[in-house]
Amino acid sequence: MQQQEVSRAHSTRKGKEQIHSLRKLHPQYVSGFVDGEGSFWVCIAKDKRNNKIFPRAEFSIELRADDRDILERIKETVGCGKIYACEYKRYGWYPHVKYKVSRFNEIADILIPFFEKYPLQAKQAKRFVCFKKIIEIRKQNRHLTKQGIKEILSLQKAMRALGKKRRVETARVRENRSPSGVRQ
């Protein structure tokens, strides 16, 4: 009998066999979730066999292991990717799970059309635009040219700048209290 990863919350028992079904999420919920927790990432890799440079892209969401069910449902809704268990014992962190889409065909043919149909609305929207342009460059094999690599590096730099947390200055609140803590 073949084993498959499924959400434990939605399985039913029928005789000796288990019938599993994952409830899909509303696609706009997934887009909102990705706006807050998702990550679009691109690095430049060099293929040593034929000395060619190419962009390696990845989309991921990483959560604590006790939130695995929501990642399973996101994976089912999007229609691609894999879920991995991540161990961070050396850092003293809780176990994590990571939903990851890194296969080029899945990114180009499933993930990008998903987010085009159900657009991101917040901070990840700008990063997605750069990510999508890099995938288009690779799809057109322009990554094999010097100009294409320049474009990718420029887009990669823009993605990094968008991902950096900026320090926001907040107004200082002055409380009208005496040193003893009683309001004046």
Contacts in CASP RR format, 6 or more apart in sequence:
PFRMAT RR
TARGET T0000
AUTHOR 0000-0000-0000
METHOD contacts of the structure
MODEL  1
MQQQEVSRAHSTRKGKEQIHSLRKLHPQYVSGFVDGEGSFWVCIAKDKRN
NKIFPRAEFSIELRADDRDILERIKETVGCGKIYACEYKRYGWYPHVKYK
VSRFNEIADILIPFFEKYPLQAKQAKRFVCFKKIIEIRKQNRHLTKQGIK
EILSLQKAMRALGKKRRVETARVRENRSPSGVRQ
4 20 0 8 1.000
5 72 0 8 1.000
5 83 0 8 1.000
6 20 0 8 1.000
6 22 0 8 1.000
6 72 0 8 1.000
7 20 0 8 1.000
7 22 0 8 1.000
7 23 0 8 1.000
7 69 0 8 1.000
7 72 0 8 1.000
7 73 0 8 1.000
8 69 0 8 1.000
9 69 0 8 1.000
10 20 0 8 1.000
10 21 0 8 1.000
10 22 0 8 1.000
10 23 0 8 1.000
11 18 0 8 1.000
11 19 0 8 1.000
11 20 0 8 1.000
11 21 0 8 1.000
12 18 0 8 1.000
12 19 0 8 1.000
12 21 0 8 1.000
22 72 0 8 1.000
22 73 0 8 1.000
22 76 0 8 1.000
23 73 0 8 1.000
23 76 0 8 1.000
24 73 0 8 1.000
24 76 0 8 1.000
24 77 0 8 1.000
25 73 0 8 1.000
25 74 0 8 1.000
25 76 0 8 1.000
25 77 0 8 1.000
27 77 0 8 1.000
27 114 0 8 1.000
27 117 0 8 1.000
27 118 0 8 1.000
28 118 0 8 1.000
30 74 0 8 1.000
30 77 0 8 1.000
30 78 0 8 1.000
30 114 0 8 1.000
30 118 0 8 1.000
31 115 0 8 1.000
31 118 0 8 1.000
31 119 0 8 1.000
31 120 0 8 1.000
31 121 0 8 1.000
32 120 0 8 1.000
32 121 0 8 1.000
32 122 0 8 1.000
33 61 0 8 1.000
33 70 0 8 1.000
33 74 0 8 1.000
34 61 0 8 1.000
34 115 0 8 1.000
34 120 0 8 1.000
34 124 0 8 1.000
35 120 0 8 1.000
35 121 0 8 1.000
35 122 0 8 1.000
35 123 0 8 1.000
35 124 0 8 1.000
35 125 0 8 1.000
36 122 0 8 1.000
36 123 0 8 1.000
36 124 0 8 1.000
37 61 0 8 1.000
37 62 0 8 1.000
37 63 0 8 1.000
38 59 0 8 1.000
38 60 0 8 1.000
38 61 0 8 1.000
38 124 0 8 1.000
39 58 0 8 1.000
39 59 0 8 1.000
39 60 0 8 1.000
39 61 0 8 1.000
39 62 0 8 1.000
40 57 0 8 1.000
40 58 0 8 1.000
40 59 0 8 1.000
40 124 0 8 1.000
40 127 0 8 1.000
40 128 0 8 1.000
40 130 0 8 1.000
40 131 0 8 1.000
40 159 0 8 1.000
41 57 0 8 1.000
41 58 0 8 1.000
41 59 0 8 1.000
41 60 0 8 1.000
41 159 0 8 1.000
42 55 0 8 1.000
42 56 0 8 1.000
42 57 0 8 1.000
42 58 0 8 1.000
42 131 0 8 1.000
42 134 0 8 1.000
42 152 0 8 1.000
42 155 0 8 1.000
42 156 0 8 1.000
42 159 0 8 1.000
43 55 0 8 1.000
43 56 0 8 1.000
43 156 0 8 1.000
44 53 0 8 1.000
44 54 0 8 1.000
44 55 0 8 1.000
44 56 0 8 1.000
44 149 0 8 1.000
44 152 0 8 1.000
44 153 0 8 1.000
44 156 0 8 1.000
45 53 0 8 1.000
45 54 0 8 1.000
45 55 0 8 1.000
45 56 0 8 1.000
46 52 0 8 1.000
46 53 0 8 1.000
47 53 0 8 1.000
47 54 0 8 1.000
52 144 0 8 1.000
53 143 0 8 1.000
53 149 0 8 1.000
54 138 0 8 1.000
54 143 0 8 1.000
54 144 0 8 1.000
55 134 0 8 1.000
55 135 0 8 1.000
55 137 0 8 1.000
55 138 0 8 1.000
55 143 0 8 1.000
55 152 0 8 1.000
55 156 0 8 1.000
56 102 0 8 1.000
57 102 0 8 1.000
57 104 0 8 1.000
57 107 0 8 1.000
57 131 0 8 1.000
57 134 0 8 1.000
57 135 0 8 1.000
57 138 0 8 1.000
58 100 0 8 1.000
58 101 0 8 1.000
58 102 0 8 1.000
59 100 0 8 1.000
59 101 0 8 1.000
59 102 0 8 1.000
59 107 0 8 1.000
59 111 0 8 1.000
59 131 0 8 1.000
60 98 0 8 1.000
60 99 0 8 1.000
60 100 0 8 1.000
60 101 0 8 1.000
61 71 0 8 1.000
61 74 0 8 1.000
61 98 0 8 1.000
61 99 0 8 1.000
62 86 0 8 1.000
62 96 0 8 1.000
62 97 0 8 1.000
62 98 0 8 1.000
62 99 0 8 1.000
63 70 0 8 1.000
63 71 0 8 1.000
63 96 0 8 1.000
63 97 0 8 1.000
64 94 0 8 1.000
64 95 0 8 1.000
64 96 0 8 1.000
64 97 0 8 1.000
65 85 0 8 1.000
65 94 0 8 1.000
65 95 0 8 1.000
65 96 0 8 1.000
65 97 0 8 1.000
66 94 0 8 1.000
67 97 0 8 1.000
68 83 0 8 1.000
68 97 0 8 1.000
71 83 0 8 1.000
71 97 0 8 1.000
71 98 0 8 1.000
71 99 0 8 1.000
72 83 0 8 1.000
74 99 0 8 1.000
75 81 0 8 1.000
75 82 0 8 1.000
75 83 0 8 1.000
75 99 0 8 1.000
78 101 0 8 1.000
78 110 0 8 1.000
78 111 0 8 1.000
78 114 0 8 1.000
79 110 0 8 1.000
79 114 0 8 1.000
80 101 0 8 1.000
80 103 0 8 1.000
80 106 0 8 1.000
80 110 0 8 1.000
80 111 0 8 1.000
81 99 0 8 1.000
81 100 0 8 1.000
81 101 0 8 1.000
81 102 0 8 1.000
81 103 0 8 1.000
81 106 0 8 1.000
82 99 0 8 1.000
82 100 0 8 1.000
82 101 0 8 1.000
83 97 0 8 1.000
83 98 0 8 1.000
83 99 0 8 1.000
83 100 0 8 1.000
84 97 0 8 1.000
84 98 0 8 1.000
84 100 0 8 1.000
85 95 0 8 1.000
85 96 0 8 1.000
85 97 0 8 1.000
86 95 0 8 1.000
86 96 0 8 1.000
86 97 0 8 1.000
86 98 0 8 1.000
87 95 0 8 1.000
88 94 0 8 1.000
88 95 0 8 1.000
88 96 0 8 1.000
101 107 0 8 1.000
101 110 0 8 1.000
101 111 0 8 1.000
104 135 0 8 1.000
104 138 0 8 1.000
107 135 0 8 1.000
108 135 0 8 1.000
108 139 0 8 1.000
112 132 0 8 1.000
112 135 0 8 1.000
115 128 0 8 1.000
116 132 0 8 1.000
119 125 0 8 1.000
120 128 0 8 1.000
123 162 0 8 1.000
123 163 0 8 1.000
126 162 0 8 1.000
127 159 0 8 1.000
127 162 0 8 1.000
127 163 0 8 1.000
130 155 0 8 1.000
130 156 0 8 1.000
130 158 0 8 1.000
130 159 0 8 1.000
130 162 0 8 1.000
131 159 0 8 1.000
133 151 0 8 1.000
133 155 0 8 1.000
134 152 0 8 1.000
134 155 0 8 1.000
134 156 0 8 1.000
137 143 0 8 1.000
137 148 0 8 1.000
137 151 0 8 1.000
137 152 0 8 1.000
142 148 0 8 1.000
142 151 0 8 1.000
143 149 0 8 1.000
143 152 0 8 1.000
176 183 0 8 1.000
176 184 0 8 1.000
177 183 0 8 1.000
177 184 0 8 1.000
178 184 0 8 1.000
END
